[in-house]
Structures are given as structure tokens and as C-alpha cells.
């Protein structure tokens, strides 16, 4: 097993030395501090798990047969480390402005002496203020389970610092008109004015909630965030040396925020991927969404960011009938876990019949029938034979229950009682040999439990009480093949799969394990990033340039 503390203590001095060696290169310092933040998160997550459980921040993993209890809200650990690393990076980012090693005084475009870039510092601090506010609000949601109306309002409030800085420092509110619309509008630019700030404010709300909606299985929240962040980093690295000083700063600004984010997210993904050891909670979802929103707004690539969020946009539109109350929406819409037993189905059915017959016999009087029959013919019942038959019946019933629990993937309590009852009924065997057999049986049974094949199937919701508009949308979904509708004998719709991208993938792929489902979602996210870059850099000239 990896010793996380020892690895961190070995690598931390190396990273600190590299940071000092390249202290005049902010991007190199940011890379080293990001690696340190990732190592710190890697160590702190398992170290704080017991503390989170002790204060009640824990929950059962419903996608596992044994439903283990895991620590929740561990995203606050990653977010805290992220904020500390970005705070520590502030002096390194502006180090060249207050050192005496500069060869010539800086001048602006007019040739006058250039003062300290307070505008850049303001942008960076406003970004951190919005992120810090969103982390606090996300943790409050984990603790108090806020209503949806607050989840829409709070990101809007948290994005105010970024919107103010954008208004003061940049203030561009015009958008480019596509080529085919220019003859109608008579211009290639349209100034949206205040509507543009409404747009970027809504984008902040959407990004924070989009990650939270597409969740429910191990690793999917952090995994999709990592894919989006790495895609933006690849875009920034490809364009950072474009020769335009303003564009270069925007790409560097995005890198300064996303490099530590990728580091802490990768460390958290190590503990959250299947089989998860911790839950990230709503804190991480809000933190990740606001990080992307801040980078898109202040980095001036909001349209490219929306292209990277196409799976999340589709998930929101697909879920809209349930989100807006047109179709009944259960509290948890995550896929349903089904355990497939390694026992033959015929044997499982026969065991179930035996258990049901024993239960019905016990409720009707059970062992009193032989005694009453013996008294009716005037003979004394053979109590020794009856006790032996009763013991054999109890052993058989207990073993049947144990095998059924094994077939269903339940904890081996019934199997232990069956083994104890069987060993107690055999008095001619030595205690040492029974102990050896008991230990070997327990180990083999626990090993057999791991052989169960647990897979995911789409969860469903009833259509009782659905609005007419919701039923119309479901019929449309059924026609285009993105809904699995169950109907009664009269053809009326009874139930439908919960409308999330996770359940839709299961509808199209029949059944998948939790790990396979997570990999499918991440593959969709990767393919979408490739398609987004093709649209942005290969096809955009067809719509915006002649």
C-alpha cells in the first residue's frame, strides 16, 4: 500500500526547490505549487475522513451491494487546499513588479511609466473571492440541504465580484453576428448592453449547477470536471504565444486558476473513483462550476466554454420535465443497482419457494401437527424423532436463507448463523477442527461475496400526477428513442426512466457496471471536447468570417 505521507515528504522539497529555481517564471512557480497542492490533497483526504464521519458528514453508497458508509463533503478539503495555493501564488505572480532586477522601467503603449497592474490584481482577487464564496455556499448546502431556489440564487450572488470587475476593467458587451445574418441586421457587431451581463451571470449559475445535476455514481463529478479543465488548459497552452499581449495574459490567467484545480481534482479523483472511499459532495460541484465560469468570463472565452459543456447542457434540457415539475421527480435519480448472483437461477427460485413454504407452515402451526395427529390415534408422540426432525428442518431453513442472502449479495450474517447451527448439531467433531472449518468457510464465503456481479440499470419514476405537457414531452422522447416508457394493458403510460444522462446511457447500453458507466460518461465528455475544438477552430470561420 502506498504511504501517502512518505511520498509527499519526499516530493515536497523537490517541488519547493524547483519553485525557487524558476522564481522569475510565474507559470513554472504555478506548476510547482499546483503539484504541492495535489500532494497535500492526496494526503489530507484520507486523514480527515474519520473526522467528517464523527461529525455526521457521511452517507451510504447506494450503488454497492454492502452499502458502505463513506465520508461526505470531501470536496471542501480539495477546495481549501486550492484556495491556499492560489493565495500563496499571488506574490509569485507579481514578483517582477517589485523586484529591482528589472533592466528598464516599464512603459505603457503611450510611452509613459507603467504603474503596478492593479487591474490584473483586482481580476485575480475577484476570482478568488467568488470561488471562496461558492465553496462556503456549497458546504452550507451539504450541511443544511438547501432548496433549489437557493441553489439558483446563491451562485448569482457569488458571481457579483467577477461581474463588477469585468464591467470596470473590460466592459465589452458586443457580440459578432454570423455571416448569414449580417444582410438582415446590416452590421457585423451587435451591442447587447445589460443583456450581456445577464448572460454571463446566468452562465455562472448554469456552470455551478450543471456539474451537480450530472452526478450520482463514483467519480463522475470529478471526472467530467477534469476533462473540461484539461481541455481548457490545452487550448490555453496552444494559444499562449499568439503574439498578442492581451490574449497572452488572458490565457495565462486561465492557466493560473486551472493548474491548481486540476492538481487537487486529480488527487480527489483518486479517492472518489470506483470503488469510492469518499464522496465529494455539493461543495466540489459548486467549486468546480464556479472555477470554469470565472475562467470563461474573465478569460473571455465564454462561447468556447459552452461548447465544452454540451453534455451538461443536454443533461439539463433532457431533465427539464422533472426539474420544472412536469413529471414526478424523486429525491434521488441515480441509477439502480442490481446484484446478479453466481448461483443458477433455478436454484435461487427453488430456495425462495422453500423459504416461503417454511414460513407459511410456521404461521399455520408448524410442529404442532404431528403431536395432535399422534394424540388423535391414542399413541404417545416420539419426542426424540420430532426434535431431530425439527433440528433438521431448522438447519435446512437456515441454510436456505443463507444461500438466498448469498444470492442477493447481502452481508453474510445468515451464513454465519447457518455455519454455527450446523457445527453445533455435530457433536462428534473436535472443536479445533470445527474452528478451522469455520474460519475457512467464512473466508471462502467472504471471497465468494466479492464474486457477485453488481451492475446498474435505469431507475424509474411513476407518471401518476404528471402534467399534460410533461406527458407530451415524454411521448416525444419515446419517438426519438431517448426514453424507456412502461405501459399498462390499455396502452397508457405508467412509468419512465428518470431523465438524466446517466440513465439514458443505461437505456441505450442495457446494463453496465458502475465503473463502466463512469467511463462511458467520461468518453462522451472527451469526444465532446474534440468536437468543440473542431467547431471552434475549424468551422467557426464558415459562420463568422467571409
C-alpha positions, -999 to +999 in steps of 0.1 A: +000+000+000+012+035-009+024+056+021+009+090+011+027+109+038+061+095+029+056+102-008+046+137-001+075+144+022+099+131-004+085+151-033+077+184-015+114+195-011+120+189-048+090+210-058+100+238-034+135+238-049+121+240-084+098+268-074+128+288-061+149+279-091+123+293-115+110+320-092+111+346-120+088+325-142+052+327-127+039+298-148+067+275-136+060+285-100+023+279-105+030+244-118+051+236-088+027+250-063-001+231-081+018+198-077+023+206-040-015+213-037-023+180-053+000+161-029-015+179+001-050+169-011-039+134-017-027+131+020-054+152+037-085+134+022-078+100+040-065+118+071-098+138+076-122+110+067-127+099+103-133+134+114-160+140+088-177+108+098-176+117+135-194+150+130-221+133+109-209+142+074-213+107+060-237+087+038-242+052+024-230+043-010-263+031-025-246+017-056-228-010-037-243-044-025-230-038+010-238-001+010-207+011+029-208+044+048-184+069+034-174+104+044-192+132+025-184+167+015-147+159+010-147+184-018-142+211+008-108+197+016-097+200-021-113+235-023-095+247+008-061+234-004-068+251-038-076+285-022-044+283+000-022+275-030-037+304-051-033+328-022+004+318-019+009+322-056-001+359-056+034+372-047+050+350-073+026+362-100+035+398-095+071+393-083+088+411-112+069+443-104+085+450-071+120+435-076+150+456-085+163+432-111+143+447-140+167+461-166+144+490-177+114+507-163+081+495-178+061+518-200+026+515-214+015+519-250+019+557-248+055+556-235+047+568-200+059+549-169+037+519-162+024+516-126+016+484-108-011+464-127-039+469-102-064+458-128-049+423-131-046+420-093-083+430-090-093+404-115-074+377-097-087+386-063-123+389-075-120+354-090-107+341-057-135+359-038-162+344-060-146+309-056-143+313-019-180+324-016-191+294-037-171+269-016-188+283+015-223+281-001-216+246-013-206+234+021-237+251+035-258+231+010-241+198+021-249+206+058-283+222+055-296+206+022-308+239+007-338+241-016-334+245-053-344+282-053-315+290-031-292+269-054-301+292-082-299+324-062-266+319-044-243+314-074-257+347-088-247+365-056-212+348-056-206+359-092-211+396-085-174+404-078-164+389-112-192+409-130-181+442-113-145+437-123-155+427-158-176+459-161-149+482-147-118+466-164-131+453-198-167+462-203-171+447-238-208+438-244-210+434-281-211+401-300-202+392-335-231+384-359-229+353-380-223+359-417-258+347-429-275+372-405-255+403-415-276+412-445-307+413-423-291+432-395-269+454-416-239+451-392-214+425-381-214+435-344-244+439-320-241+456-286-262+437-261-256+461-233-270+450-199-283+418-215-247+406-219-242+408-181-274+389-176-260+362-200-226+358-181-245+359-148-267+331-160-237+312-172-222+313-137-255+298-124-256+272-151-220+260-146-223+256-109-255+236-111-246+216-143-219+196-126-242+190-097-270+177-118-248+152-137-238+132-106-247+101-087-220+075-093-184+072-082-160+095-099-184+112-124-184+147-108-146+150-106-141+131-138-161+154-160-145+184-143-111+171-150-118+165-187-132+201-191-103+216-172-077+197-192-094+207-224-093+244-214-056+240-204-048+225-238-065+255-255-045+279-234-012+263-240-018+262-278-026+300-278-005+314-251+023+325-275+000+341-301+019+374-301-010+394-287-001+406-252-038+410-241-046+375-254-015+361-238-025+375-204-060+360-207-046+325-214-021+328-185-049+340-162-069+309-171-038+287-165-031+302-131-066+292-120-069+258-137-035+242-130-040+240-092-076+230-099-065+200-120-040+190-093-064+190-064-091+174-085-068+146-097-059+138-060-096+138-051-105+116-081-080+090-068-102+086-037-136+091-053-133+068-084-148+034-082-148+019-056-151+052-039-136+058-005-151+092-001-179+114-015-171+148-029-205+164-020-221+195-035-192+216-023-169+203-051-196+206-077-202+243-070-165+249-066-157+233-100-186+250-118-176+285-105-140+279-114-150+273-150-174+302-150-147+326-137-122+314-163-147+318-191-159+353-180-125+369-172-106+348-198-131+360-225-140+325-239-175+320-227-187+307-260-159+281-261-168+271-226-204+265-235-192+242-263-173+222-237-204+220-216-226+204-243-231+171-224-242+191-193-265+213-215-281+182-229-285+167-195-302+198-183-326+200-212-333+163-210-340+166-173-361+197-176-395+179-174-386+166-139-367+197-128-396+220-135-422+197-120-439+185-153-431+149-144-427+135-108-391+139-097-378+116-068-352+129-045-325+106-059-325+099-096-293+079-096-293+046-115-305+015-097-280-012-085-288-048-093-268-078-079-265-108-102-259-140-082-234-166-094-259-193-083-281-208-111-315-190-114-334-223-109-317-230-076-324-194-064-361-199-073-363-232-055-347-218-024-372-189-024-401-214-027-387-235+002-384-204+025-419-193+016-433-227+023-415-230+056-428-195+066-464-205+057-461-238+076-447-220+107-476-195+106-502-223+104-489-241+135-459-259+122-447-287+145-480-290+165-495-311+137-476-343+144-484-341+181-521-335+175-522-364+150-505-388+175-529-379+202-559-385+179-549-421+174-542-426+211-505-431+209-477-411+226-456-390+202-420-398+197-404-366+211-369-376+202-378-381+165-397-348+165-368-329+180-345-344+154-368-336+126-372-300+139-335-296+142-330-308+106-358-285+094-343-255+112-309-263+097-323-267+062-343-234+065-313-215+079-291-228+051-317-218+025-319-183+040-281-181+040-279-192+004-306-167-006-287-139+012-256-150-008-276-149-040-288-114-032-253-102-022-263-094+014-238-094+043-230-130+054-250-128+087-273-156+078-245-177+065-226-174+098-257-185+117-261-214+094-225-225+099-229-221+137-261-242+138-245-269+116-214-271+137-235-272+170-256-301+157-225-322+151-210-331+185-187-358+174-162-334+157-134-318+177-135-281+185-102-274+168-113-289+135-146-271+137-128-238+142-106-245+113-135-254+091-155-223+104-126-199+096-121-215+062-158-213+054-160-177+065-131-168+044-144-186+014-179-171+018-165-136+021-144-143-010-174-156-028-193-124-019-169-104-040-177-126-070-212-111-072-217-091-104-233-058-095-245-037-124-265-006-129-299-003-146-320+028-152-341+040-123-377+048-130-403+072-118-441+069-119-462+090-142-490+093-118-497+130-114-476+141-145-488+172-162-502+170-198-472+189-211-448+165-194-466+135-209-463+152-243-426+156-239-422+120-228-440+109-259-416+129-280-386+114-261-400+080-268-404+087-305-367+098-309-355+069-287-343+086-256-369+073-231-379+039-219-417+041-213-436+013-195-473+010-205-502-010-190-525-034-208-546-005-221-515+013-236-515+041-210-480+053-199-473+041-163-436+049-157-405+062-174-368+062-167-355+091-147-344+116-172-307+120-167-277+113-190-266+085-167-300+067-170-301+074-207-267+057-213-281+027-194-312+027-215-291+026-247-265+002-233-289-021-214-267-026-183-233-016-172-212-018-141-207+014-122-171+017-134-181+011-170-209+037-167-184+063-154-160+055-182-188+059-208-197+094-194-160+105-194-157+092-230-187+113-240-170+143-224-137+137-242-154+132-276-174+164-270-141+183-263-127+171-296-158+182-314-158+216-296-123+223-308-132+213-343-162+237-343-142+265-326-110+264-347-121+247-380-157+255-386-162+289-369-148+308-400-177+295-420-202+314-398-182+345-387-156+352-414-161+356-451 
